[in-house]
Amino acid sequence: MDAGSADKDVSRVPDPLEDLLGYWLRRASSAMMADLGSSLAPADLRPTEATILILIRANPGLTQSDIGRVLGIARANMAPLMGGLLKRGFIQKSRVDGRSQSLALTELGIDKVCVAQTIIDAHEARFREGLDVALLPDMIAALRTLAGSEA
């Protein structure tokens, strides 16, 4: 077998990263987001779009800026996301003051968010399956701390 062979038994390759928290967070996040993306694809939604719809459903009247702050999405990235959701008829805007517009789901948006929530619930259940349920509250608290949001 030559040095460039793809047949190397990687189970025997020493992994200098195996004790690094950041490495495992990235791997776990990548696995979860890939699964969520492929699960939402048949509903013609991306994870960020589904998250925005869920947030609006729970908090009708939020502004685009509010959503960007809550989700940590830059203003420049929020505009095309919201434009796409508006164009597809999932959300509607209502003027709040001179510049701000509140957001609400349309009937189509309500239907879409229900589909998205069902998909997300099944996705979460698949990933929680292999975990000790008693550890989940502490895991989520630790992840919130690492993300800088202790709420």
N, C-alpha and C positions, 0 to 999 in steps of 0.2 A: 504494500500500500504506500503511495507516495504522500509527501507532506501536504499536498493540496487536496487530498481525497475528502469527499463529503461523507464518507462512510465511517468516520471516526466515532467511536463509542463515547458520546458526550457525557454519559452518566459517570464516567471515570475522570473527567476533566475537573481539576480543582477549581472551585469557584471562589475567587477572592471577594466577591460581592455579597455572598450569602448572608452575612451578618449586618448588612447596611440597611437601615430602615428606609431610606429614600429609594433605594433600589427596589425593595419589595412593594413600597407604596406605588411606584410607577408601574411595576408589573401588574399589580392588582387593579389599578385604575385602568390600564390599557385593556386588560381582560374584560373588565366590567363594561367599559365604554364600547368596545368592539361588539360585545354581546347585545348591549342596548341598541346600538346603531342598527345591527342586522335585525333585531326584533321589531324595531319601529319602522324599518324600511317598507314593509308591506302596507303600512298605514300612511305612507308617503310623508313621514315626519322624520326630522333629525332630532337627536336628543335635546339640543338647545331649544328648538322650536317647541317640543313637548313640554319642557321645563317652563318656558315662558307662558304657555297656555295654562298650565297647572297653577302657576303663580297668579295669573290674572283671575282665574276661577276663584281662588281662595281670597283674593283681594281686589274685587272690582273697583275701578276708579284710580288705580295706580297710574302714574305717568311713565313714559318711556325711560326717563331719567331714574325714577324709582327702581324700575326693573333692572336697569343697568347696574345700579349701586348694589342691590340685593344679590345679583348673580355675578358681580365682578366682571361685567362686560363693558368694554370701552365704548364711549359714545359713537365713535366712528363705525364700530361693528354692530351697534344696536340698530342704526338706521336701516341697513339692508335687511336685517332680520325682521324688523317690524313691518317694513315695506312688503316683504314676501307674505307675511301673515295677513296683512290688510288686503293685498291683491288676491289672495286665495279665499278671502271672505270669512276668515276665522275670528277676526277682531274688528272692532269699530272704535272710532275716536269721538270724544265730545269735548268741546272747549271748556276749560276750567277758568282760565283767566286770559290775559293778553297773549301769552305764549304757550302756556301749558295745556295739554290735552289729556283727559283721563281715558283709560282703556277699559273695554269690556268685551266679553265674548259675544259673538253672534250665535244664532241657533246652530249654524254649521260648526262654529267653534266649540260650542257645548258638546255637540255630537263627537267631534274630533278629540276633545280632551277626555271624554269618557273612554274612547277607544285607547288613547295613549295611556291613561291611568291603569287600565286593565293589563296592558302590555308591560308597563313598568312594575306593577304588583307581581306579575308572574316572573319577571326578570329578577326582582329583589328576592323572591322566594327561592329561585334556583341558586342564588349565591349565598343565601343564609342557610340553606340546607346542610352544608358541610361544617357549619360553625356551631359552637356551643351558645345557645340562645341566652344563657345567663351572662355571657361575656359581652354581648352586643351593646348594652348601654355604656359600658366602660370603653369599648372600642370606638363608638361614635363620639363620646366625650373627648377621647384622646385625639381623634382625627379633627374635631372642631378646634381643639387647642393648637394643633399643628397648622391648621388653616388660618388661625388668627381670629376665629369667631367662637367665643366661649359660651354663646347663648344656648 
